[in-house]
Amino acid sequence: QVQLVESGGGLVQPGGSVRLSCAASGSIFRLYAMAWYRQAPGQQRELVAAIGSGGNTNYADSVKGRFTISRDNAKNTGYLQMNSLKPEDTAVYYCHAGLRTGVGGSWGQGTQVTVSS
């Protein structure tokens, strides 16, 4: 399985921006779909955004227009650009890479994003 290492989380004020990175080992990353999930305390884990190996993207309604998922296969890295952050975006964010979104493959360790003033 591909190994994923996340970075970029932290504390940000409402309305601010954060970019998360997910660095993958091995060249097979380019063949995988990549996605970002998040889970807040007491909440169900939810799919935030996904990008296929061909570059097609999908977003949760709650983040449309604010978040952008992207990937750089040459760097074996996926990204989640988060703008106009809201307190309800506070969660642990996880990246996933696999042949199918959210199924099998590998998960990152998670990175905390806290949106608060």
ChimeraX attribute file (.defattr): number of C-alpha atoms within 10 A of each C-alpha:
attribute: neighborCount
match mode: 1-to-1
recipient: residues
	/A:1	13
	/A:2	18
	/A:3	17
	/A:4	24
	/A:5	17
	/A:6	21
	/A:7	17
	/A:8	15
	/A:9	18
	/A:10	13
	/A:11	15
	/A:12	18
	/A:13	14
	/A:14	17
	/A:15	14
	/A:16	14
	/A:17	16
	/A:18	19
	/A:19	15
	/A:20	21
	/A:21	21
	/A:22	27
	/A:23	21
	/A:24	23
	/A:25	14
	/A:26	12
	/A:27	13
	/A:28	14
	/A:29	27
	/A:30	20
	/A:31	14
	/A:32	20
	/A:33	23
	/A:34	32
	/A:35	29
	/A:36	27
	/A:37	20
	/A:38	22
	/A:39	19
	/A:40	16
	/A:41	9
	/A:42	6
	/A:43	9
	/A:44	9
	/A:45	15
	/A:46	13
	/A:47	19
	/A:48	24
	/A:49	24
	/A:50	25
	/A:51	22
	/A:52	21
	/A:53	17
	/A:54	10
	/A:55	12
	/A:56	11
	/A:57	16
	/A:58	15
	/A:59	19
	/A:60	13
	/A:61	9
	/A:62	11
	/A:63	17
	/A:64	12
	/A:65	11
	/A:66	13
	/A:67	20
	/A:68	20
	/A:69	23
	/A:70	20
	/A:71	22
	/A:72	12
	/A:73	15
	/A:74	9
	/A:75	13
	/A:76	17
	/A:77	20
	/A:78	25
	/A:79	22
	/A:80	23
	/A:81	14
	/A:82	20
	/A:83	17
	/A:84	15
	/A:85	22
	/A:86	18
	/A:87	15
	/A:88	12
	/A:89	20
	/A:90	20
	/A:91	21
	/A:92	18
	/A:93	26
	/A:94	24
	/A:95	30
	/A:96	28
	/A:97	33
	/A:98	22
	/A:99	16
	/A:100	14
	/A:101	19
	/A:102	19
	/A:103	11
	/A:104	12
	/A:105	17
	/A:106	18
	/A:107	24
	/A:108	20
	/A:109	16
	/A:110	22
	/A:111	20
	/A:112	18
	/A:113	22
	/A:114	20
	/A:115	21
	/A:116	16
	/A:117	9
